[in-house]
């Protein structure tokens, strides 16, 4: 029998608390009706406010420094969204924020498998949060971090193609239908909520399936991107900080023929406390948003996952998937498509200390140099963690000293700093060596 503590780790809910914010059985009994009959927009907003709060970001009450997925914005004192200048820091921040792909609850799609669910209202928020994070990785890969959504049509073909990948149809590679199918082994099923660790492993499984059937699935594996889940065992707890192993990343890059290092999508599922986040991790989590490789965080409050994309002072900015929208079908070559339902201009925020301790951080490294920069930043952050890093970096699993305990001594990790700094170049000279990657971390080509 699974203990309440184990359920908390795997489901993202504190021990003893129900993982069902609403009655999903009642929802399931009505799935043959339209989602608008299951829950109205007003009811959904009340549920969202119950779990996330009602706070829209008030930029004027905070300091001038804002970070959004590695981009820095300086806001003039007292500046507000209603009085901003077109060339102001706040205007640039809002343009960046509204260009992020926003994926929400949908209603009216084809039934998921044999479940008869035609909407993910009340249970699909973690899936939607993960889709937003992966979509941001694809935007960075195809269009660059500085890309902004055009105000006029026709749109970029690459942008429209990315939206198609996440459509709510089985023919779309990263649809909710295909994610649920891939995540069966990790407890994913229509109508049930899922935690971030299981979500990361589900993406790993889906990417593997697409890779293995690449010749038969109409180009689902055309992206030369490695997916590397930084977690050491099957229940999501390593007994210490997860380790980014550099030799694993190098070998993965060489496996797909990238001489300068393949693009890498890193997913790091973490448990940073019991019923609430341990305060010592909050500054570290905040600093990850300053990394140029930042893809943000999938997480939120228990039972209400969001896509957290930025920080200002002690607050986190997020995209909220708890809006119910009709299903849309965006064809990959339709550069005149109406994509308005995939973008949000409302910036919401929550206190950093209210974020549920079970979450997953994402990073995208474009090439070898970018990955090396990420490793350097991550090592510096671990050095300043006072013995409780979010994760660490090592040249190889063989060089790892006794594991970091999150509340213990970090000296073992710091001892390898010089080796880490030079390890990437040394490993590249031997990336054709035979042998396994060593360790438990897994990867797939996306």
HELIX and SHEET records of a PDB file:
HELIX    1   1 UNK A    4  UNK A   11  1                                   8    
HELIX    2   2 UNK A   24  UNK A   28  1                                   5    
HELIX    3   3 UNK A   35  UNK A   38  1                                   4    
HELIX    4   4 UNK A   41  UNK A   52  1                                  12    
HELIX    5   5 UNK A   59  UNK A   61  5                                   3    
HELIX    6   6 UNK A   89  UNK A   99  1                                  11    
HELIX    7   7 UNK A  125  UNK A  143  1                                  19    
HELIX    8   8 UNK A  157  UNK A  165  1                                   9    
HELIX    9   9 UNK A  176  UNK A  182  1                                   7    
HELIX   10  10 UNK A  184  UNK A  186  5                                   3    
HELIX   11  11 UNK A  196  UNK A  212  1                                  17    
HELIX   12  12 UNK A  246  UNK A  255  1                                  10    
HELIX   13  13 UNK A  279  UNK A  281  5                                   3    
HELIX   14  14 UNK A  282  UNK A  288  1                                   7    
HELIX   15  15 UNK A  340  UNK A  342  5                                   3    
HELIX   16  16 UNK A  352  UNK A  354  5                                   3    
HELIX   17  17 UNK A  368  UNK A  383  1                                  16    
HELIX   18  18 UNK A  397  UNK A  399  5                                   3    
HELIX   19  19 UNK A  411  UNK A  414  1                                   4    
HELIX   20  20 UNK A  417  UNK A  428  1                                  12    
SHEET    1   A 8 UNK A  71  UNK A  74  0                                        
SHEET    2   A 8 UNK A  65  UNK A  68 -1                                        
SHEET    3   A 8 UNK A 304  UNK A 312 -1                                        
SHEET    4   A 8 UNK A 294  UNK A 301 -1                                        
SHEET    5   A 8 UNK A 358  UNK A 365 -1                                        
SHEET    6   A 8 UNK A 263  UNK A 271 -1                                        
SHEET    7   A 8 UNK A 225  UNK A 229  1                                        
SHEET    8   A 8 UNK A 442  UNK A 445 -1                                        
SHEET    1   B 5 UNK A  71  UNK A  74  0                                        
SHEET    2   B 5 UNK A  65  UNK A  68 -1                                        
SHEET    3   B 5 UNK A 304  UNK A 312 -1                                        
SHEET    4   B 5 UNK A 315  UNK A 319 -1                                        
SHEET    5   B 5 UNK A 348  UNK A 351 -1                                        
SHEET    1   C 2 UNK A 105  UNK A 107  0                                        
SHEET    2   C 2 UNK A 324  UNK A 326  1                                        
SHEET    1   D 2 UNK A 242  UNK A 245  0                                        
SHEET    2   D 2 UNK A 391  UNK A 394  1                                        
END                                                                             
